[in-house]
Amino acid sequence: MRVGLLGVGRLGATHAATAAALPDVTELRIYDADPERARMVAAPLASAKVAATVDEALDGAYAAIVVTPTDTHAPLIMRCLDSGVATFCEKPIAIGIAETQAIVDHVARTAGRLQIGFQRRFDSGYQRARAAIRAGELGTVYSFLMVSCDRTPPADAYIATSGGQFKDQFIHDFDITRWLLDDEVEQITAIGSARGFPTYEAMNDVGTSAVMMRMKQGTIGLATALRHNEAGYDIHVEIHGGKDTIAIGIDPRTPWRSMEADAPAFASPPYPSFHVRFADAYRAELAHFMRFARGERENPCTAADALEALRIAEAAGRSFRERRSVPLTEIA
Ligand SMILES: NC(=O)c1ccc[n+]([C@@H]2O[C@H](COP(=O)([O-])OP(=O)(O)OC[C@H]3O[C@@H](n4cnc5c(N)ncnc54)[C@H](O)[C@@H]3O)[C@@H](O)[C@H]2O)c1
C-alpha cells in the first residue's frame, strides 16, 4: 500500500518511522515544506521516498497521514478526501469550530474516511480503565483528576499556530474524558496563567492552567496542564468511584522525588517526551488506521469526536477569558 505523509517535524518524523515499519506499507512518500527535513527523515527508511509537492505525495496513494501544523490541517484534509484517499490527521482538525464543522460535513457528504489522532485511545492503560469502568468495577464514578506536563515547552513558533493550551494540550484530556466515561461535559470552569512565559502572554496564551468539568451524569473532574516540568513528560489520571479508585500512567518508577522517608530517588525521568510515553499507542493507532483504510475496521476516532473535543476546548478558553463558568450549550 502506498502512503503519503505530510509534515515530518517533532511528531511526523516518529509517524514516518512507525508507518514505514508497518508490513502493509510498501512505499511511503514524504512531503514537508522544508525539503531538507523531508530528506533527513526519509534517508534511513527503506520504503520512504521524498516527494517534491503535496500532489506527488498523494499521487497513487491509498492512504495519507497529515502531521503538519494545526492551522494547515483543514485544507490538506479536504485535498486528501477529494482525491479519495483515506486520511489520518493529527489532532486537532482545526483551531476554529466552523472550520472543523466544515470538515465533519465534508466527510459526511463524500463518505470520506478520516481518522483523527487522539492516541490515548490506543494506550493500554486507558483501554483497561475504560473496560473497568464499563464493567462496573468502580461502581458509580464520582470524580477524576488528570495531569498533563510537558517536560520542556515546545518552540514559540509551534505555540503560535497551535490554537493555545486549551485547544492544543487539553484537547487530549477532553477527548479521553468523553471516551473513558461514555459521558459528555456539561459545564466547564477554567483558569490559567502565563507565569514564566511572557511570550505566551503576548500570544494571548497560557502555559499553566486548570479546568474543572461537570459531566452530564454528575461526575466532577479536574484537569491541570503545564508546558514545563523537567521531572519528565507526565500524563496521568486518577478515577474515583464508589467501589474503587484506579490510576492510569503512574509509572512504578515514579518520576517525582518522594518526600517520604526512605523513598528511592530517581536520577532521570522515565518519560522524556510524548514519543516515549506513547510509542506503543502511536504504533497501534497507525496500524489500526491501515486496517480502517482497507475497510477492515471501524473508525476509532471520527471527525465528529474531534469536533466535540474542540467544543469543550472552546468553552474552556471562553471561561478563562471571561472569568466565568461556561455551559457547553453556549458553544454552537
Ligand atoms: N498526538 C500527539 O501526541 C501530538 C504531539 C505533538 C503534536 N501533535 C500534533 O501534530 C501536528 C504537528 O506537530 P509537531 O509538533 O510535529 O509540529 P512541528 O512544527 O514540529 O512540525 C511540523 C512540520 O510540518 C512542516 N510543514 C509546515 N507546513 C507544511 C505544509 N503546508 N505541508 C507540509 N509540511 C508542512 C514543517 O516544515 C515541519 O517539519 C500538530 O497539529 C500537533 O497538534 C500531536
The ligand as an ORCA input file, in Angstrom:
! r2SCAN-3c Opt
* xyz 0 1
  N      -0.929     13.347     19.292
  C       0.090     13.889     19.914
  O       0.529     13.439     20.952
  C       0.767     15.094     19.298
  C       2.022     15.515     19.764
  C       2.623     16.597     19.135
  C       1.999     17.239     18.087
  N       0.782     16.815     17.664
  C       0.112     17.480     16.538
  O       0.846     17.185     15.362
  C       0.888     18.319     14.500
  C       2.357     18.644     14.203
  O       3.013     18.932     15.397
  P       4.621     18.887     15.503
  O       4.932     19.078     16.929
  O       5.165     17.701     14.795
  O       4.963     20.236     14.683
  P       6.364     20.686     14.078
  O       6.291     22.167     13.972
  O       7.493     20.072     14.836
  O       6.382     20.032     12.622
  C       5.559     20.446     11.560
  C       6.263     20.060     10.250
  O       5.366     20.352      9.178
  C       6.079     21.048      8.145
  N       5.091     21.846      7.415
  C       4.602     23.084      7.703
  N       3.625     23.424      6.828
  C       3.512     22.389      5.958
  C       2.683     22.121      4.838
  N       1.740     23.002      4.453
  N       2.863     20.964      4.164
  C       3.806     20.060      4.552
  N       4.623     20.255      5.614
  C       4.456     21.393      6.322
  C       7.155     21.838      8.860
  O       8.241     22.134      7.991
  C       7.549     20.861      9.984
  O       8.570     19.964      9.578
  C       0.131     19.433     15.224
  O      -1.168     19.515     14.711
  C       0.083     18.986     16.669
  O      -1.106     19.408     17.331
  C       0.160     15.760     18.237
*
